[in-house]
Amino acid sequence: MAYLNPAAGAAREGKQAAAQADMAAVTTTAAAGANPTKAEFDKVVTDLAAARTTINGLLAKLRAAGLIASS
């Protein structure tokens, strides 16, 4: 998608970032009882780590493309 570069007075194309892999399927299920077991909790921690990796990858690609500022 082209946009106007006011400094140059001409349209220019944005650069496309590299693809980001989809996040893996969630492995957690609802806790069997009132309190989750250690195994159920560990699955939540694993899923959260996967989500964090995916989000950080997307943010890195947006920064590399110049769409968001570096933190």
N, C-alpha and C positions, 0 to 999 in steps of 0.2 A: 504494500500500500504506500503510495507516494504521499509526501507531505511537503509543505512549503518551507524552505530554509530562508528565513528573512534576511540573514546576513549575505547570502549569495544571490537572493532574488530569483531562485529557480527551485523547481521541484526536485526532490531526491528520494531515493528508495531507502527504506529502513532495512537493517540487516537482520536476517533470520538467525535465531539462536539454534544451537544443537538440540536434538530431541532429548526429552527426559523420559526415562522409562516409567511406565505406570507403577503405582504402588501395588505391592502384592496384596492378595485377598486377606482380609482380617481373619485371624485365627481364633479370636476370643468368642465365647458364647456366654449367655447369661449364667450367673453363679447358680449352682444347684441349691444352695441354702441361703440363709440370711447373711453369712459371711463367706467371702470367696476363699478357696483353698490356695495354698502356695502355688500350685500348678496353674490355677486360673489367673492368679495375680501375675505370675511370670509371663503368661501369654499376653496380658495387657501391656506389660513393660516392653516385650518384644515388638508388639504392634506399634507402640508409641515410638520406639527407636526407628522403625521402618518409615513411619510417617515423617519423623523429623529429618531423616536422610533425604526423602523425596522433596520436602519443602525447601531444605537447604540447597539442594541441587537446582531447583527452580529459581530460587533467589540468586544463586551464583550466575545462572544463565541470563537472568534479567540484568544483572550488573554488567556482565560482559557485553551485552548488547547495548548498554548505555541507557536503558530504560528506567533504572532506578540508581540512586547514588550509592556509593560504597558506604558501609557502616563504620 
